[in-house]
Amino acid sequence: MPTVDVVDLKREKVGEVELPEAIWTVEPKIHIIHEVVTAQLNCRRSGSASTKTRAEVAFSNRKPYSQKKTGRARAGSRRSPLWRKGGTIFGPKPRDYGFRPPAKVRRLALKSVLSAKLRENELLIVNDFPMPKITTKDFRATMKDLGVNKAVVVIPTEDRNLELSARNLQDFQVLRVEGLNCYDILKRDHLVILKESLPALEERLLK
């Protein structure tokens, strides 16, 4: 089992913790991570793009001119896609782009990302993260003391003060264990996990 130091908010060592090999020593599967991240981003797409077909454009269905004797190409309706402001052929319609990989695949992708963070020394286990009030300034100062510029902070349960303190900072994100995902971890340089979050994380991934 890999052993990692537990630090306080000044990044001073206060203990050690053993991490299970089944989560933290997984060989990264790039194709699995790619599939899961792609699925996550697809689920965020609004899918609201829409165009009008020839049945929906605002034109009369009247024949624009005589079939013969005009010297022009035959035309049956101004709604034709061949005409200016006519309908669109095979244009986009509102749709759901999302797809959901199997739970086993999602867990393997998350294990791969966590293992990579540990291997690259971008993981911090913090003993505690008290936040008596909502203050972005104090949160940023704490992150500076920890020596991280971009990070995901993982908490075990709801912590309104901590979550709202980080809400306006683009480079930081506070996530509960159940919301931890590959995309947000990969988007930022460091992963900061509260020690109390580890049992819940193990319970989620060791199924």
C-alpha positions as CSV (number, residue, x, y, z in Angstrom):
1,M,0.0,0.0,0.0
2,P,1.3,3.5,-0.8
3,T,1.8,5.7,2.2
4,V,1.1,9.4,1.9
5,D,1.8,12.2,4.3
6,V,-1.1,14.0,5.9
7,V,-0.5,17.8,6.2
8,D,-2.2,20.7,7.8
9,L,-3.2,24.0,6.1
10,K,0.4,25.2,6.4
11,R,1.6,22.1,4.6
12,E,3.3,20.8,7.6
13,K,3.2,17.0,8.2
14,V,0.9,15.9,10.9
15,G,0.6,12.2,10.1
16,E,0.5,9.5,7.5
17,V,-2.2,7.4,5.8
18,E,-2.1,4.2,3.8
19,L,-4.0,4.2,0.5
20,P,-5.4,1.1,-1.0
21,E,-3.6,-0.2,-4.0
22,A,-6.8,-1.1,-5.8
23,I,-7.5,2.6,-6.2
24,W,-4.2,4.4,-6.1
25,T,-1.8,2.1,-8.1
26,V,-3.9,1.5,-11.2
27,E,-2.1,1.8,-14.5
28,P,-3.8,4.7,-16.3
29,K,-6.0,3.6,-19.2
30,I,-6.0,6.5,-21.6
31,H,-8.8,5.2,-23.8
32,I,-11.0,4.6,-20.8
33,I,-10.4,8.1,-19.5
34,H,-11.1,9.6,-22.9
35,E,-14.4,7.7,-23.2
36,V,-15.6,8.9,-19.8
37,V,-14.5,12.5,-20.2
38,T,-16.2,12.6,-23.7
39,A,-19.4,11.2,-22.2
40,Q,-19.3,13.8,-19.4
41,L,-18.8,16.7,-21.8
42,N,-21.5,15.4,-24.1
43,C,-23.9,15.4,-21.2
44,R,-23.2,19.1,-20.7
45,R,-24.2,20.0,-24.3
46,S,-27.5,21.8,-24.5
47,G,-28.4,20.1,-27.8
48,S,-30.7,23.0,-28.7
49,A,-29.5,23.7,-32.2
50,S,-32.5,23.7,-34.6
51,T,-33.3,24.5,-38.3
52,K,-36.5,24.6,-40.2
53,T,-37.4,22.0,-42.8
54,R,-39.4,22.8,-45.9
55,A,-42.6,22.0,-44.0
56,E,-41.8,24.6,-41.4
57,V,-40.6,27.7,-43.3
58,A,-43.0,30.6,-43.5
59,F,-44.0,30.4,-47.2
60,S,-47.2,29.5,-49.1
61,N,-47.2,26.1,-50.7
62,R,-48.5,27.8,-53.9
63,K,-46.6,27.0,-57.1
64,P,-44.5,30.1,-57.8
65,Y,-45.0,30.2,-61.6
66,S,-46.2,28.1,-64.5
67,Q,-44.6,24.7,-65.1
68,K,-43.9,25.4,-68.8
69,K,-43.3,28.2,-71.2
70,T,-41.1,30.4,-68.9
71,G,-37.7,29.1,-69.8
72,R,-36.9,28.5,-66.2
73,A,-36.3,25.4,-64.2
74,R,-39.4,23.7,-62.9
75,A,-40.4,24.7,-59.3
76,G,-43.2,23.5,-57.2
77,S,-42.8,25.6,-54.0
78,R,-40.8,28.5,-52.6
79,R,-40.2,26.2,-49.6
80,S,-37.8,24.2,-51.6
81,P,-34.3,23.9,-50.1
82,L,-32.9,25.0,-53.5
83,W,-34.5,28.4,-53.0
84,R,-33.3,31.3,-50.9
85,K,-34.8,31.2,-47.5
86,G,-36.2,27.8,-48.2
87,G,-36.1,24.8,-45.8
88,T,-32.9,23.1,-44.7
89,I,-32.0,19.6,-45.8
90,F,-30.9,17.3,-42.9
91,G,-30.3,20.3,-40.6
92,P,-29.8,19.9,-36.9
93,K,-32.7,19.4,-34.6
94,P,-32.8,19.4,-30.7
95,R,-31.3,16.2,-29.4
96,D,-29.6,14.7,-26.5
97,Y,-25.9,14.0,-27.1
98,G,-25.3,12.3,-23.8
99,F,-24.3,8.7,-23.3
100,R,-23.4,6.9,-20.1
101,P,-20.6,4.4,-19.9
102,P,-21.0,1.4,-17.6
103,A,-20.4,2.0,-13.9
104,K,-17.4,-0.3,-14.0
105,V,-15.8,1.8,-16.8
106,R,-16.5,5.0,-14.9
107,R,-14.9,3.7,-11.7
108,L,-11.8,2.4,-13.6
109,A,-11.4,5.9,-15.3
110,L,-11.5,7.6,-11.9
111,K,-9.0,5.2,-10.4
112,S,-6.7,5.8,-13.3
113,V,-6.8,9.6,-12.8
114,L,-6.3,9.3,-9.1
115,S,-3.4,7.0,-9.5
116,A,-1.8,9.4,-12.0
117,K,-2.2,12.3,-9.5
118,L,-0.4,10.3,-6.8
119,R,2.3,9.2,-9.3
120,E,3.0,12.8,-10.4
121,N,3.1,14.1,-6.8
122,E,0.0,16.3,-7.3
123,L,-2.0,14.8,-4.4
124,L,-2.3,16.4,-1.0
125,I,-4.1,14.8,1.9
126,V,-5.2,17.5,4.3
127,N,-6.1,16.8,7.9
128,D,-8.8,19.4,8.2
129,F,-10.1,22.5,6.4
130,P,-12.1,24.6,8.7
131,M,-13.9,27.6,7.2
132,P,-15.8,29.5,9.9
133,K,-17.4,32.0,7.4
134,I,-17.8,32.5,3.7
135,T,-14.7,34.3,2.5
136,T,-13.0,33.9,-0.8
137,K,-10.0,35.9,0.3
138,D,-9.2,33.4,3.2
139,F,-9.7,30.4,0.9
140,R,-7.3,31.8,-1.7
141,A,-4.8,32.5,1.1
142,T,-5.1,29.0,2.4
143,M,-4.5,27.6,-1.1
144,K,-1.4,29.8,-1.4
145,D,-0.1,28.4,1.9
146,L,-0.6,24.9,0.6
147,G,1.4,25.8,-2.5
148,V,-1.3,25.1,-5.1
149,N,-2.5,27.4,-7.9
150,K,-5.2,25.2,-9.5
151,A,-6.8,22.5,-7.5
152,V,-9.9,20.4,-6.8
153,V,-10.7,20.1,-3.1
154,V,-12.6,16.9,-2.1
155,I,-14.8,17.1,1.0
156,P,-16.8,14.3,2.6
157,T,-20.1,16.0,3.1
158,E,-21.8,19.4,2.5
159,D,-19.8,22.3,3.7
160,R,-21.6,25.5,2.7
161,N,-18.9,27.9,3.8
162,L,-16.1,26.1,2.0
163,E,-18.1,25.5,-1.2
164,L,-19.3,29.1,-1.5
165,S,-15.9,30.5,-0.6
166,A,-14.4,28.8,-3.7
167,R,-17.4,29.4,-6.0
168,N,-16.1,32.6,-7.6
169,L,-12.5,31.2,-8.2
170,Q,-12.1,29.7,-11.7
171,D,-8.9,27.8,-10.8
172,F,-10.4,26.1,-7.7
173,Q,-13.4,23.8,-7.2
174,V,-14.8,22.1,-4.1
175,L,-16.5,18.8,-4.7
176,R,-18.1,16.3,-2.5
177,V,-17.0,12.7,-2.8
178,E,-20.1,11.7,-4.8
179,G,-19.4,14.5,-7.3
180,L,-15.7,13.7,-7.9
181,N,-15.1,13.2,-11.6
182,C,-12.3,12.7,-14.2
183,Y,-12.8,15.9,-16.1
184,D,-12.6,18.3,-13.1
185,I,-9.5,16.5,-11.8
186,L,-7.7,16.6,-15.1
187,K,-8.6,20.3,-15.7
188,R,-6.6,21.4,-12.6
189,D,-3.1,20.8,-11.4
190,H,-3.6,19.4,-7.9
191,L,-6.0,17.2,-6.0
192,V,-6.5,18.2,-2.4
193,I,-8.5,15.6,-0.4
194,L,-9.6,15.9,3.2
195,K,-8.6,12.9,5.3
196,E,-12.3,12.3,6.3
197,S,-13.2,11.9,2.6
198,L,-11.0,8.8,2.1
199,P,-13.4,6.2,3.6
200,A,-16.3,7.5,1.5
201,L,-14.1,7.5,-1.6
202,E,-13.0,3.9,-1.0
203,E,-16.6,2.9,-0.5
204,R,-17.5,4.4,-3.8
205,L,-14.7,2.9,-5.8
206,L,-14.2,-0.5,-4.2
207,K,-17.5,-2.0,-5.3
